[in-house]
Amino acid sequence: LIPCLGQDSGQYSEQCTTALRTLQHQVTELLRSFHDQKAEIQLLRNDLKRNVSGITSSLDNFVNDVQELKTNVDRRNTTLNQHTRNLQEVRSEISTLNANP
């Protein structure tokens, strides 16, 4: 292709014309490949966005479930503590009754 650079357009040899057509074909193929890859990247980007959105939603649901479980555990602990206090009162009353027959 280098020998073709200094020539006027009317003086291109057959070899130069062939080289230029080959180069034009290669550039066209590269552009087609670039556009195909660009479209594929866009599809992958869209898939990634959907996946991230799904993961985010799943994580939000998980956090909500964990918070609900924590609330339930706290509620049960409160109930258990109340039962423990009640049992201690009953034991104390029994001890008092046993001490004063």
Secondary structure in CASP SS format (residue, H / E / C, confidence):
PFRMAT SS
TARGET T0000
AUTHOR 0000-0000-0000
METHOD secondary structure of the structure
MODEL  1
L C 1.00
I H 1.00
P H 1.00
C H 1.00
L C 1.00
G C 1.00
Q C 1.00
D C 1.00
S H 1.00
G H 1.00
Q H 1.00
Y C 1.00
S C 1.00
E H 1.00
Q H 1.00
C H 1.00
T H 1.00
T H 1.00
A H 1.00
L H 1.00
R H 1.00
T H 1.00
L H 1.00
Q H 1.00
H H 1.00
Q H 1.00
V H 1.00
T H 1.00
E H 1.00
L H 1.00
L H 1.00
R H 1.00
S H 1.00
F H 1.00
H H 1.00
D H 1.00
Q H 1.00
K H 1.00
A H 1.00
E H 1.00
I H 1.00
Q H 1.00
L H 1.00
L H 1.00
R H 1.00
N H 1.00
D H 1.00
L H 1.00
K H 1.00
R H 1.00
N H 1.00
V H 1.00
S H 1.00
G H 1.00
I H 1.00
T H 1.00
S H 1.00
S H 1.00
L H 1.00
D H 1.00
N H 1.00
F H 1.00
V H 1.00
N H 1.00
D H 1.00
V H 1.00
Q H 1.00
E H 1.00
L H 1.00
K H 1.00
T H 1.00
N H 1.00
V H 1.00
D H 1.00
R H 1.00
R H 1.00
N H 1.00
T H 1.00
T H 1.00
L H 1.00
N H 1.00
Q H 1.00
H H 1.00
T H 1.00
R H 1.00
N H 1.00
L H 1.00
Q H 1.00
E H 1.00
V H 1.00
R H 1.00
S H 1.00
E H 1.00
I H 1.00
S H 1.00
T H 1.00
L H 1.00
N H 1.00
A H 1.00
N C 1.00
P C 1.00
END
